[in-house]
């Protein structure tokens, strides 16, 4: 029998020929572009001032020396990324920015078949002079519970059962579980468990709320399923699908809207109280956070944007 490993013998199995630990050969064009991008130099990347005050601005500046090697049909782009937007920029430039909270900026180069990260720079916001209002869960959870129970009043076709809705608080989010009972003439009264999820956050000094999740579970019960010849389960499935659509398109967004308006009213109320005190600079609502420990509103001085000064060597960080 021929030895499959001897030159000139049969090829044998793939494992006899290919070594899985050896990577496939690199595209020659890709290799050339990687080598070309390696020539680039990030001369400086920084901002002034840093940190900035709340609502303040900073001047971000960068200086990139592009590769000297040129490849036919290959264009090198300089990209500036701030975690949200990705812009193609000139190799040397500056931009007036006003980040809301700590933000990381990145510079990278991009060619058709290769890319190279050049560096990052973080701008922080000095919150030391801000004032904080903390609200314990006991003061806002009942409000969430009330908003969730409002669409299901007593005496209706679908009513609350047990102790009513329960609220589980997460990070800038909460989930509401609503136990219900449906009264259906000439049928069985099934239990309906509704779960809805919401996000609550702030964006550029405004309260935001969004409905994220709707799930319905109908429990017709073992006896009703047997006595109905099994059709109770089919009815339950139909009810669940209809309910999820109704919650997603109507009830959920409406609860989110009311919650947003209610929280914004509280934000404005505390802001008016704080600014009723004698202050050289008035406060503005900056942001909110929601956790299991409570809801926190932060208010900061509404400074006018400070003028930028020329960047010096301490502001520009070489790489």
Buried (B, 14 or more C-beta within 10 A) or exposed (E): EEEEEEEEEEEEEEEEEEEEEEEEEEEEBEEBBBEBBEEBEBEBBBBBBBBBBBBBBBBBBBBBEBBEBEBEEBEBEBBBBBEEEEEEBEBBEBBEBBBBEEBEBBBBBBBBEBBBEBBBBEBEBBBEEBBEBEBEBEEBBEBBBEBBBEBBEEEEEBBBBEEBBBBEBBEBBBBBBBBBBBEEEEEBBBBBBBBBBBBBBBEEBEBBBBBEBBBBBBEBBEEBBEEBEEEBEEBBEEBBEEBBEBBBEEBBBBBBBBBBEBBBEBBEEBBEEBBEEEEEEEBBBBBBBBEEEBBBBBBBBBBEEEEBEEBEEEBBBEE
